Amino acid sequence: MSRPGWRNSSRTKPTTPSPRAAVPHHRRRRVGVPTHQQGRQTHPSGRLPDPGATVAEVDYRDGLGITPVRMRRYAAHDWRSDPTNLLIILPTGGGKTYLACTLAIGACQSEHSVPYFRMDDLARRLIIAHGDGIAHQKLLNELSNIDLLIIDDFLTVVIDSDAASDLFAILANREHRLPTMIASQTGPAHWVAELPDRVAADSIVNRLANNARIINLGQIDMRRHRNDQARAHEAYWE
């Protein structure tokens, strides 16, 4: 069954994190630490929701706005040489997470470091890190220096002012330097309304949207579509 899809700053650049031991081979796919960068510290992200996502399994039906050529180009993209952000805007059930995982795996295979976060989990980690000043700065440095930062379910839940301030610092440090991939059910106009401080909100959204490519698949609900396909199969019963 087909599966659906996907600047130098005026601020002082963050310090380079200290080296750590090489990441085990079985974790490189989800953390994305390339062989030649195993001395570089990366933030150990959680497991990808769809670790087997592939470009071949993306749904390319007419009207979705994506093609195999476009997806292969994204999957093989050199993110370190092109700091353009990518926004994947899809409604609930549209397959944004699958698209993000597909591109994350492609980036890892191209030897990029790629941590994946849900927005609520990232906000929680940032808040917890506030209890230790050294650990907090270390986390900000790591997220500022990773090759491709992926944040899923972006601002589907409200985050507090401290997490928003940290998000601003990370994006300001990455601007024009390293790309960020955002997957969300809503677009930039909604994000401004969800952030606690309007000035910070404008800055965050501008840093993401003003230098970005966008994948927007409209209103299709792929979960409902797959359920309808399953129900139509002769082996289905309930």
Rosetta blueprint (number, residue, H / E / L):
1 M L
2 S L
3 R E
4 P L
5 G L
6 W L
7 R L
8 N L
9 S L
10 S L
11 R L
12 T L
13 K L
14 P L
15 T L
16 T L
17 P L
18 S L
19 P L
20 R L
21 A L
22 A L
23 V L
24 P L
25 H H
26 H H
27 R H
28 R H
29 R H
30 R H
31 V H
32 G L
33 V L
34 P L
35 T H
36 H H
37 Q H
38 Q L
39 G L
40 R L
41 Q L
42 T L
43 H L
44 P L
45 S L
46 G L
47 R L
48 L L
49 P L
50 D L
51 P L
52 G L
53 A L
54 T L
55 V H
56 A H
57 E H
58 V E
59 D L
60 Y L
61 R L
62 D L
63 G L
64 L L
65 G L
66 I L
67 T L
68 P H
69 V H
70 R H
71 M H
72 R H
73 R H
74 Y H
75 A H
76 A L
77 H L
78 D L
79 W H
80 R H
81 S H
82 D L
83 P L
84 T L
85 N E
86 L E
87 L E
88 I E
89 I E
90 L L
91 P L
92 T L
93 G L
94 G L
95 G L
96 K H
97 T H
98 Y H
99 L H
100 A H
101 C H
102 T H
103 L H
104 A H
105 I H
106 G H
107 A H
108 C H
109 Q H
110 S L
111 E L
112 H L
113 S L
114 V L
115 P L
116 Y E
117 F E
118 R E
119 M H
120 D H
121 D H
122 L H
123 A H
124 R H
125 R H
126 L H
127 I H
128 I H
129 A H
130 H L
131 G L
132 D L
133 G H
134 I H
135 A H
136 H H
137 Q H
138 K H
139 L H
140 L H
141 N H
142 E H
143 L H
144 S H
145 N H
146 I L
147 D L
148 L L
149 L E
150 I E
151 I E
152 D E
153 D L
154 F L
155 L L
156 T L
157 V L
158 V L
159 I L
160 D L
161 S H
162 D H
163 A H
164 A H
165 S H
166 D H
167 L H
168 F H
169 A H
170 I H
171 L H
172 A H
173 N H
174 R H
175 E L
176 H L
177 R L
178 L L
179 P L
180 T E
181 M E
182 I E
183 A E
184 S E
185 Q L
186 T L
187 G L
188 P H
189 A H
190 H H
191 W H
192 V H
193 A H
194 E H
195 L L
196 P L
197 D L
198 R H
199 V H
200 A H
201 A H
202 D H
203 S H
204 I H
205 V H
206 N H
207 R H
208 L H
209 A H
210 N L
211 N L
212 A E
213 R E
214 I E
215 I E
216 N E
217 L L
218 G L
219 Q L
220 I L
221 D L
222 M H
223 R H
224 R H
225 H H
226 R H
227 N H
228 D H
229 Q H
230 A H
231 R H
232 A H
233 H L
234 E L
235 A L
236 Y L
237 W L
238 E L
